Amino acid sequence: MYAILIVFIVCSLYLAIIYNLTYSEGNRSGELIKFSNKGYVFKTWEGEISQGLSGNKIFAFSVLDSDAEIIQKLQDLQGKYVKVTYIERYKTLPWWGDTTYFTVEVKEEKSPFLNSK
């Protein structure tokens, strides 16, 4: 009986730490080149931002299903230059996403590669 209780407490503590503690926070900017809902068992929202001229530097991120407003914005901004604010978690769970980077805000930005005249 105590063994089951200990396992339950340890698992609950592990999930609480993974969900609530963040490793880092920050912003990334680039062209939104991919945003899709993928997965066999767990469908998760995954995106990629190209941060270089030739697409050689890619930032991959995930969006939680509960962030419907961010999902809609990213779908609307596909192919445009965006700035995403993210939190990085220590670990992820299969139903959250493929990466440890989770977008919490997205804004359209002016591309530094376009000449303004």
Secondary structure as UniProt FT lines:
FT   HELIX           2..20
FT   STRAND          22..38
FT   STRAND          44..50
FT   TURN            53..54
FT   STRAND          58..63
FT   TURN            65..66
FT   HELIX           68..76
FT   TURN            77..79
FT   STRAND          81..89
FT   TURN            94..96
FT   STRAND          101..108
FT   TURN            112..113
//
